[in-house]
Amino acid sequence: MTNPSSPAGHAVGRPTPVTNATQLQRPSGMPVHKYGRYEAVDIPDRTWPDNRITVAPRWLSTDLRDGNQALIDPMSPARKREMFDLLVRMGYKEIEVGFPSSGETDFAFVRSIIEEGAIPEDVTISVLTQAREELIERTVESLRGAHRATVHLYNATAPTFRRVVFRGSKEQVKQIAVDGTRLVMEYADKILGDETIFGYQYSPEIFTDTELDFALEVCEAVCDVWQPEEGREIILNLPATVERSTPSTHADRFEWMSRNLSRREHVCLSVHPHNDRGTAVAAAELAIMAGADRIEGCLFGQGERTGNVDLVTLGMNLFSQGVDPQIDFSQIDEIRRTSEYCNQMEIHPRHPYAGDLVYTAFSGSHQDAIKKGFDAMEAEATAAGKTVDDIEWAVPYLPIDPKDVGRSYEAVIRVNSQSGKGGIAYVLKNDHKLELPRRMQIEFSRIIQEKTDTEGGEVTPTAIWSAFQDEYLPNPENPWGRIQVKNGQTTTDKDGIDTLTVEAEVDGAETVLVGTGNGPISAFFDALQSIDVDARLLDYQEHTMSEGASSLAASYIECAIGDKVLWGIGIDANTTRASLKAVVSAVNRAGR
């Protein structure tokens, strides 16, 4: 039967099949007509998609200029110096240290690190200036006495700036760049002595909005003035001051410029992405694949609006692929703490490589895979006669070994209501050297699950251990259960039958339990019959908890006690006593 008001053939009460998910979408109502699309680059024979990054690019940190100027509370001189010293320790060889003509604070900072000898001889400092003569003179003056220094000059070349801000023609804009370059050279010759190895950088601002042929024309005009040659490079920085396009189009623009620049062998092509579209890291990496030589950015993506490209993520991405970033990230928490102090801004807990939670798994399936990954690596290393650090890293969900950036394994697995047996087992093995059998993992995970369902939130390793002790490990400090084992002694007759005599406390009274069997455990089950405990052995496992003569043993026993199946655990330096304690653990649990 069909509904006359329904489309023909649609049965009443049956849903209309969805053949294309887009049928569920509706126009947003947002004013999309206000925005134009980015321009594609006509480069059909592009080569960058087939390239790989096999060596680190040159790096320039702009934390002290681009990063600092974007802060709600710009850095004090002390915080600026702390950041500068951090960048030097990490290994950055090019550091943009300020905008000296913008005010006395930046000028004084540049002078202080020069006069105090804070700049290593192999580190080049860079300073930014606009293309006005009085600003250029002040900028060059700040560098007096520096060993290695670069002046970075920029002017706006994008059509919106030409039309709206400066109301100038292309020729006028190009002339600003040419005149500014000439002035930088003149003041450098006049102010800086032979002790300064001087370099020059030019940026057509905003490169990603500027017509490619015009950006090339301006850069060539600047090069005509600077005259780059062997031993006299020029840095041409092509900034995505506002990120406009996909990273692939950004790469196309760099390949086009790299192909078309004359004197390319004497040009350092620099990429400076911002993160307005959230793809700055990808844009930087693809630009390097497309021919760029250097990346400018900030630690943890500081900078205007959504920030500059994140140098930490870029460097660690290389590291995770077996490429030396030539920057030391081995103490990433110190780097993060210093950055937070200097910038007065917190790093997000999910920030790649550095956030508090980035090496942490709460999900049960993730935890199980991580635990198995660690176990497999240990087994592989042992079989090869190597350490885990000497074989290729291969742990699910962990792209790098947290230890390589100074993190401990303590926070790799954390337990909440989403966790499972694998995570709990990992905590017990990592913190207490207990390798729970699989079925015991399942049993204890249910106990923790009840705790998380009742209390909510995260269960700390301390709380997990406390719950485990309370459930499985009666002892003088935690004396629950009707039976406490003290000492035991076994004798074997000529037929191989063992007689076990155990001194114990049963229901608060001192008792001697005696039983026979084909081993101490079997004999103990027999002895328990005398106090009306009917228990049968289902499974038994044990392992040492450390190496050496004084090491402890852990025994795990699964018992059928009446209509219950329960695990027990015993820990003792004596393996037989550990086994007896494990039986008592299960029996006592049955009576709780």
N, C-alpha and C positions, 0 to 999 in steps of 0.2 A: 504494500500500500504506500502511496506517495502523497505528499502534501501539495495541493494545487498551487499554493503560493511559493513553493520551493522550486529551484531549477529542476528541469525534467531529469528523471532518473535518480534523484537523491532520495534514498529511503528515509522515512520518518524515523527519528531516534538514532540515526547513525551519523557520526561526525563526517564532515566533508574532508576527504583526504587532502593533505597539504603536499603539493608536489614541488614547491619551491619556497625556501624559507623567506625570501624577500617579500612574499605575499603578506607576511605578518608585519612588515615595516610600514610606517606612515610618515609623511613629511613632518619634519620637526617644528615647522613654523618659525624657525630662526631666520634672520635676514641674510641668508647666504649670498644674495645678489650684490652685497656690498664689497665682496672680496674677489680679487682676481687670482688666477692660477700662476704658479711660477713658470718661467720659461724653460723649456727643455733645451738641451745642447745638441746640435747636429754633429754627432761624432759616431757614425755607424761602425767604425773600425776600432772602437775603444778597446784598450788592452787591460785596463785595471782589474776587471773581474777575474782574470786568470792569475793575478799576482798574489803572493803571500808575503806577510811581514816576517822576515827571518832575522833582522837585526833591529835594535832599538833606534828610533829617530833621535835627533837632537831634541832636548827639552828646554823650554823656557818657562820658569814660574813667574806668573804675574800676580801672585798673592799680595805683594806689598804695594801694588798700584791698582790694577783692575779689581782685585779682590777687596782691598782696603777701602777704596772709594765707594763701594757698594754697601758698607756696613752701616747699621743704625748708629753705632758708636764707633767711629774710626779708631784704629789702634793708637794707643799712647806710644811715645818713643820706646818705652820698655817693652811693650808688647811687640812692636815692630822689630826690635832687636832680637827678641825671642824667636820670632818667626824666621828672620833672616838666618840666625844660627842653626835653626832646625833644617832649613833648606840646604845649607852648606853641609851639615852632617849627613843628610840623606844622599848627597852626591850631585845636586843640581849645579851645573857649570855655567848656566846663563840665568840670571835673576833680574827681573825688572823691579827696581827698588823704589820708584816713585815718579812723581810729576812735579819736579822741583820748582817750576815756574808758577805752580798753582797756589803756593803759600809758603810761609816760613817753616812750617812743620816738616813738609817733605824735603825742602832744601836742607834744613838742619840735619835731618836724618842721613841724607846722602853724604853730607860733609862728615858726620860723626863716624860712619863705618869706614870712610877713607882715612881720616886722621887717626883713628884708633887702631888701624891695621887689622880690621876685622875681615877683610876680603882676601881669601887665599889667592896666590898668584895665578892659579889656573881657573879662577872664576871671573867671568865677565859680567859686570853690572850694566843694566840698561836703564835709560831714563826717557820719558815720553815728553813730547812737546807738540804744540800746534805750530802752524807755519807762519808765525808772526815774528818779526825781527827781535823785538825786545824780549819775547819769551824764549826764543832760541838762544840769545846771548846769556840769559839767566840760567838756562838749562845747561849749556856747555860750561859755564862758570862753576856749577855744582860739582863738575867732574875733575876739577883741577887736582892733580896729584894721583889720580887713579892709575892702576897698572893696566887694566883692560876695561874698556868702556865703549858702549854703543849709544848713540842718540837715535831715538825712534821718532820719526816725524810722520804725521798723518794729516790728510785733509779729505773732506767729503767729496766723493765723486759720483754718488748715486743720483739718478734723475730727480727723485723727490727732494733731495737736499739742494740740488742745483736750482730747482724751480721754486721751492717753498722757503728754504732757509737763506740761501745766498743770492738767489735770483741772478745767477751768472751763467754764461755760456760754457760749452765744453772747453773752448780755448782758454777762457779765463780760469776755469778750475785747473786745467793742466798747467797753466803758468804759475799758479800758486804752489803746486808741487815742485816745479822746476826752480822757482825763486827760493823756496824754503830749503831745498837741497843745497843750493849754492851758498846760502847763508850759513847753514850748518858747517860746510867745509871751510868757509872763511873764518868763522869764530873758533873752530877747532884748531886751525893753523895759528890763530892769534893767541889763544888762551892756553892750550894744552901743550906741554913740552914733549920731548922725545921719549920720556919715560912712560907715556901713555900709548898703548896699542889701541888705536881708535877704529871703531866700525860704525857703519850706518845702516839703518833700517827704515824702509818706507812702507806705509799702508794706504792703499786706496779704500777709503771708508764709504759706504758699506760695500765690500766687494761683491757679495751675493746679490745685491740689488743693482749693481752697475753693469751696463752693457759690456759683454766680454771684449768686443773689439776696442771699446773706449778704455777699459781697464788696462788692456795691453798697451794701448797708445800712451797712456800716462806713465806706466811703468817703464816703457822704453825711453820716454823723454827724461825721466829721472836717471836712468842708467847712462844716458848720454852725458849727463852732467857729472855723475860720480865716476864713470869710466871703470867699471869692474874689469879686473884682469887677474892673472895668476898672482896669488898672495894678496889680492884686494877684492874680496867678495862684497856683494851687496845682499842684504836680506830684504826680500820682498815678501811682506806679510799680507795675506789675502783674507781679511777677516769676515766671518759670518757674524757680524755684530748683532744682528737679529737673524735667527735661523728661519729660513723661508721655505726650503724645499726638502725633498727626501735626501738621505745621505748619498744615494746613487747619483742624483743630479749634482750634488756638491762635488762628488768625485769626478764627474764629467767635466766640470768647470776647471778643476785642477789639472786634469790630463790635457785639456785644450790649452791652458796657459803654459804648461810645461813644454808642450810641443812647439808653441809659437813664439816663445821668448827667445830673442837672440842672446848670445853670450850666456846660454843656460848653464854652462859648466862653471861659471863664476857667480851664479845666483844661488843663494839659499832660499828655497821656496818654503814659506812658513804658513801653517794653518792655525787659525784662531777661531774655533767654533764657540758660539754660545748655545744654550740649551732650550731655546724657546719652544721647540717642537718635541723636546725630550729625546733627541737622537744625536746629541753632540758627540758622544763617544763613537758611535758608528760613523758619523761624518768625518771625524778625525782619522779613524782607522782606514776608511776607504780613501781619504785624501792622500794618506801615505802610500797606499797601494797604487794611487794614480800619479805619484811622482813627487809629492811634497817631501821635504827633508827635515822639517822641524815642526814641533807642536808647542803652542802656547796655551797655558791653562792654569788652573788653581787646584790646590789640594782640596779634595772633597767637593769640587764644583762650586766654589765661592764665586761671587761676581754679581753684576747687575741683573735684575729681574730673576730669571731662572738660573743664572750663573754661567760661568765659563765652563769649558770642558773639564772633566775631573781627571787630574793627573794621576791620582791614586788608582782609579779604576783602569785607566789606560795602561799604566805600568804593570799592574797585577794581571791584566789580561794577557800581556806578553809572557809574564812569568808562568802563568798557568798553561801556556803552550810550549814551555821549554825554551823560551827566548829570554836572555838576560836583559832586564830593563835598564841596567846600569844605574839604578837608583835603589837604595837600601830601604826596603819596607819590612825588615825582619822584626821590628818592634812597633807594630802598627798601632797598638794601644797608646804608646807614648806619643806617636805622631798625632793620633786623634785627640788626646788630651791637650797637647800643646796647641793644636789648631783651635780647639774649643775655647781655650783660655785667650788666645790672641784675637779670635774673631768674636768672642762672646756669643757664640751660637753653637747649639748642640748638633752632633752628627746623628742622623736618623738611625734607629736600631736595625733597620733593614738595609742600610747603605752597603753597597757591594764591598766585600772583603773586610770592612772595618766596623760595621755595625755590631751591636751587642748580640744580635740574634742570627747573624748570617751563617754561622756554622752549627746552628742548633736545630734539632728535629724534635717536634712534639708528636707528629703523626706516627701511629703505630707501625704502618707498613714501611715508612721511611726509616724508623728506628731499627726495625728488623733487618733491613737491607744494609744499613750502616754497620751494625754489629757483625753481620756475616762478612761484610767487606773487610773489616779489621781482622777478623779471624782468618780469612783467606789469605790476606797479605802476610800475616805471621806465619802461616803454614808454608806459603811459597818461599818466603825468605829463609825459613829453617831448612827446607828441602834443598835450597841452592847454596846453603852455607854462608848466607849473607845476612845483613841487618835489613830491617824494613826500609831504612833510608836509602839503601843501595839498589832497590828495585823500583820499577815504574809505579807511580801512585795510581791506584785503581780502587777507590772506595765510593760506592754509589752515593749520590747526593752531596758529595764533598768535592768540589772541583780542585781544591788544593788541600794539602795537609795543614790544618790550623797551626800546628807547631811551627811551621816555617815562617809565620808572621808573629810568633811570640805568644800564641794562644795555647792554653792548656786544653786537654780533652774533657775537662770537668763539665763544660757547658755544651758539649756536642749533642748530648741527648738529655732532654728535660721532660719531665712527666706531667701531663695533665689529663683531662678527661678524654682527649683524643689519642692518647698513647696506648700501646699494647705491650705484649710480653717482651718483645725484643728490646724496647727501651729500658724497661725495668731490669731485664737481665744484664743489659750493658752497664747500667749504673752499679749493680752488685759486683759484676766482674771487674770493672774499672776501678772502683773504690775499695772493694773488699776481697777481691781475688776469688770470688765464688762463681763457679761455672754451673749454673742450675741446669739439670736435665730439662728437656723440652716440656714434658708434661708438668713438671714442677713450676716452670715458667708460667704456664697457663693457669695453674692453680693460684699462684701468688698474684698474678696480674688481676685476677678477679677481685682479690682482697683490696688491691690499690684502686681498682675501678670503683668499688663501692665507696672508698674514701673520697675520691674525686667527685663522684656523683653527689655525695652528701655535703661535702664542704666546698666544692667548687675550686677554681683556680689551679695553680701549679703545686705539685708535690715535690719538695726539694729532696736531694739525695740524702740529707740527714733524716728527713721524715720517712723516706723509703726504708732506710736502715733501721730506724726505730720500729716501724711497723713489722719489718722482717724479724727482728729480735723478739718482739712481743708475740709473734705468731709461731715461731719455730725454735727459739733458743732459750729454754728455761735455764737459769743459772742462779748462783747465790744472790746476785743483785736483782734478779727478775725471777723469783722462785715459784712460778705458777706450775700447776700439774700435780697429780697424785704421786708420781714417781721421780725420785732424784737418784741417779747412779753415782756411786763413789768409786769403789775399786772392784776390779774383776780379775779372776785367775782361771786359766784353762789348763786342764790336763788331758792327755790322750792315751787311751789304753792300746793294747796290742792289736785290737781289731780296727783301730782308727776312729773310734768313737770318742768325741770330745765331751768332757764334763766341765761345765762352766759354773763357777761360784761367784756371785756378785753381791757385794755389800751395797745396800741401797736404803733409801728412806722411802717408805710407802705409806701414804696417808698420814704422814707426820711421825711414824714409828720406825725405828731402826729395824731393818729386816735383812736376812740373808736369803737370796734366791738361788736355787740350784736347778740346773737343767742339763739335758744331754742332747747331742745331735751330731751331724756330720760337719761341724764347724762351729765357731763361737756364735755366729748369728743364729743359726738353727737352734743351738743349745739355749740361747737367750729366749727365743720364742717359746721353747718348751718350758723354761723356768717361769715365764709369765702366766702359764696356765694355773700355777699355784695361787695366784691372786685374782683368778677369774678373768684374765685377759685373753681373749681368743683372737690372735692376730696371725696373718699369713704374709710371707714375703712375696711381693710382686716384681720389684725391680730394685737393683742395687748398683750404685756408681760411686766412685771416689776419685779424688785427685789430691796431689800436694798443692799447697797454696804458695810455696816459694821454694827456692833451692837451699840446700845445706842440711846438715844433720839435725839442726834444731827447728826445722820447718814444721808447720802444722799440716794436718790432713783434714780434708772435708769429706764426709760421707753422706750420701743421699739415699734414703730408703723409702720405697713406696710400699705401703702395707694395706691389706684388707683387714679392717678391724670391725667385726660385726657386719653391718650393712654399709659401712663407710670405706672409701678408698682415699687415703691421705698420705702425704709425703712428710718425712721428717728429715732433719739435718743434724749432724753432730760434728763438732770441730774439736780436735785434740791432737797433741803431739804423738799420741799412740793410736795407730790406725784401728786396732780392735776396740779401744775405748770410744773412738769417734763413731764407730759403727753402732755400738750399744747406745750411745747418746742419740743417734739418729732414730733408732727404734723407739726409744723413750719419747723423743720429740713427737713422733707420729701418734703414739699411744696416748700421751697427755693431751694432744690436740683433740683426739676422739672424745675425750671426757669433758671438754670445756663446755 
